[in-house]
């Protein structure tokens, strides 16, 4: 893939449904489909992960903290929310439990009148047929609510996947995406920008690959180095460096320009617990980062899908994807 600037597609402009932003944000999606914003509350359901219980490994992914990427998660019973919210099952692997346990946990959340829908962070190798059947059954039983699945792909590149100890193949990921699409269960994919050894070109390849799949949403996550992780060990040895804010914004904008414009962007930076964050420290100034992103995109006349050559077919802007 060449890094040279391509000609922007003459058929793509900034849609009104983006509500003033130069990309299709989650806030815009909810305004279009529900007429209001929704908050998301991270929940810990007490699950574990095959990358931690010895099934695949005991160390977890190389960047993952002891909280299993759910450092902000709280028990469902402790939530006190005033209005509708998304129950986000974030910690560890959200479908790695007996089906009876999953049905109890997800059913309880969906039955709560304050829960507009649930989002489940999991692995594609933890979506066997019986779990897919359960998700389909729950979707039918709660027609006024939505069920989303979040998959932590991070990269399409095998060498990087081995380094971060992801533990499953790209083929298994793609299979899971199509299986979920056949059930009309939207998929949100996590991608980490700035992984050791990856260039702008390889990161663009990941984004362009996802644009070819029936993907509803994407989270573009800055690589965070958290204390007491194996990634922190390599960082402190000087084996790699993290991106500066300027480097990250350049790559992020480039990724958005190559992303299908009908994929909802759920995240453009990410949060690392301040007490655990080793680098990059500039990422804690989230408002500053977002302001700089919006300013730079306007300055460059940049927008999501500017260089996307494919067709728009995922229909992410329509209410039925809830």
N, C-alpha and C positions, 0 to 999 in steps of 0.2 A: 504493500500500500504506500502510495506516495504521500508526503506531507505537504506538497505544493497546494496552493489555494485553487479550488475548483470553481467553475461557474455555478452560481446559485441557480436553482431551478426557478424558471419564470412562473411556474404554476403554484408556488407556495408563497403565501403572505401571512401576516400576523393576524390570526382570527380574533373576532370579537369575543369568542367564548374563553379566551385566555385572560380577559378582564385586565388589560393594560400591561401584563407581563410579556416578556419575549419567549416564554416557554409555557407549556401546559402544566401548571402547578396543581397540587392536590386541592388547594383552596378553591381554585377556579373550577375544578371538577365538581366539588360539592356544591358550589353556587349554581352550577348548571343542572345538577341532578336532584339536589335536595332543597336548593334555595337558601342554604345556610352553611356555615362552617361547622365542622365537628372536631372536638378534641380527641386525642388518643391517649389512653392510659395503659402503660406497660404493666403486664400482670405476670407473676410467677406462679406456675401451677404445680411445682414440685417435680417436674420431669428431669430426666438426665439426657445423655447423648451417646450414640454408639462410638463417638470419638473420645469418650471419657470412661465408659464403663467396661472397656476391654474388648468390646465386639470388634472394633476397628483399631483402636488405640486407647491409651489412657491419658494422653497429654492434651487433648483438644486441638483445635486449630491453633496455629502458631501465634496468632494475634489475639486470641480469645482470653479474657480474664477469668478468674475463678467464678465469676457470676454468670458465665456462659452467654456473654453479650447482653445480659439482662440486668445490668448494674442499677438501672433505675426502676426495676420491676417491684411491684408490691403484691401482697396476697389479695385475691379477689374480695375476700371478706372485709378488708380494711378500706375499701374505696368509698369515698363520700363525694359524689359528683352531683352538681345541681341540674345539669341538663344532659341531653343525649351525648353519648361518647362511643368511641370505638374501643372495644376490649382487645388489647394487643397482647397475645400470648408470645412473649419475646424471649424468655430465658431458655437456653439450651435448645432442645429439639421438640417442637410443640405437638408432634404426632407420635412420639416415641413412648408409647404406653399401651396397655391393653385397650382394645376397642371399648370395653365396658367403662373404663376409666375416662377415656376421651369423650364418650357420649355423655357421661355425667358432668364433666367440666364444661364442655362446650354448650351442652343443653341448658345448664344453669345460667350461663352468660347470655345466651340468646333469649331466654325466658325473662330476663330482667328488663323491665320497661324502660330503663334509662340507657340500655345498650342498643345502639342503632345497628351494630353489626360487629363481627369479630374478624380479626386478622391474625393468622397463625404462622409464626416463623418456624420453618422446619427444613428438612433435607429431602431431596428427591428420592433418595434410597430409603426413606421412611414413610413412603406413601404406597403401601401394598393395597391389593384389591379391596380388602375388607375395610380399610380406612377410607378409600375413595367412596365405597358404598355408603359408609356412615356420613361422610360429608354431603353426599347427594341427598341422603334421607333427611338430614338436618336442614338443608336448604329448602326442601319441599315442605317440611314441618313448620318453617318460619318464613313464609313468603314475603313478609314486610321488612325483612332484615337481610343483610348480606354476609357472605363468608368469603374472605380473601385468604389466599395462601402466599406466603413470602418465602422465596427460595434464595439462599445465600450462595449464588454462583461465584461471585467475586471476579472471575476471569474465565475465558474460554481456553486459555493456553495451558497445556498439560504440564510443562516444566514448572510454571508458577504454582499450579494446583498441587503438585507433589511437594513443593517447598512449603506451602502453607498448610499441608496435611488435610486437604479438603476431604479426601477419602471416597470420592465417587467420580465417575467419568462424565464427560460432556454428553455422551450418548444417553446416559441415564437421566440427566437433567432434561434434555430435549424430550425424551419419552414422557417424563412427568408433566411437562408443560402441555403437551398435546392431550394427555389423558385428562388433565384438569380442564382444558379447553372444551373437550367433548362433553363435559358435565356442566359447562357454562359457569365454572368457578374461576374468577379472575386471578391471575398470577402477577405478583410483584417480585422483581428480581433485584437482588443486592449486588452491586458492583463496587469494588474498591479501586480507587484511582491512586497510583503512586506505589504499587507493590514493588518490592525489590526486583530489579532486572527487567521491568517492563518499560517500554518506551511509549511515547505518544502514539506511534503507529500501532503498536500491539493493543493499546487500550481502545483505540478507535475500532479495531477489528472486533473486540468484544461487543461494543455498542452496536456496530453494524450487523453483527450476527443476531443479536437480540431483536433488532428491528425487523428481521425476517421471520420471527416467530410470533404466534398469537399471544403476545405479552400485553397485559393491561397497564402495568406500571413499572417504574424503575426507581431505585434509590442509588444515587451516585454519591458514594461515601469516600471522603478523604481518608487515607491511611493514617490511623492513630497508633502510636506506640504506647502501650500501657505497661506500667511497672509490673514486675513479677510475671511476665510472659516470656516465652522463648524468643519472640520477636524483639523484645527489649534487650535480651542478651546479645543478639546479632547487632543491634543498633549501637550498643555500648562498646562493642568490639570494632566499630567503624566499618562494618561490612556493607552498609548502605546509608543513605541520608534521606530525610523526608523532604517533601516539596515545600518551597517557599510559597507564600500566598500568591505572588505573581505567577509562579509556575503552575500552581494549582488552578487558578482562574483561567489561564490560557488553555490548559488541557480540558478543563470542565466545559468551557465554551465550545471548544472544538468538538467534544463528544456530543454536546447538545445539538450542534449544527449538523451532525451526521446521524442523529437519532430520528426515527420516524415521528412526525409531528402529532400523531394520534396516541402516542404512549404518554401516560400521565407521569410526570416527574414528582415523586413523593419526597425526595430529599436531594439537596445539592451540596451538602457539606457533612453533617453529622455531628454528634456530641460525644465527647469522651469525658468520663468522670474526672473532675479537676484534681482530685486527690490521687488518681492513678495515672493521669496523663504525663508522659515523659516528653513527647514531641508529636507534632509541632505545637508549640504553646500559642502561636498566633490564632489557632483555631478556636480558642475559647472566646474570642471577640466575634461572636456569630453575627451580630447586627452589622458590624463593620465589614465583614466578609460579604454578606448579602448586598449591602449598599454598593460595595465595590464591583460585585458581579453585575448588578443591574446597570450601573454606570458604564462599565466596560462594554457590555452587550449593546447598549444604545450608541456608544461612541463608534463601535465597529459595524453598526447596522447588522447586528447578529441576531439570530433567532433559531429556535428549535426547528430542525428539518431543513435548514438553508441549503445543505448539500445532500439531502436524502434523495435518492434516485428511485426508490420503490413506490409502490402504490399504497394508498391509505385505505386499510381494510379492517382494522381492528375495532373500529367504532367505539373507542374509549370514551367519547363524549356523550354517549347515549345512556339513558337511565337504566336500561336492562343489564348493564354490566355490574350493577350493584348486586 
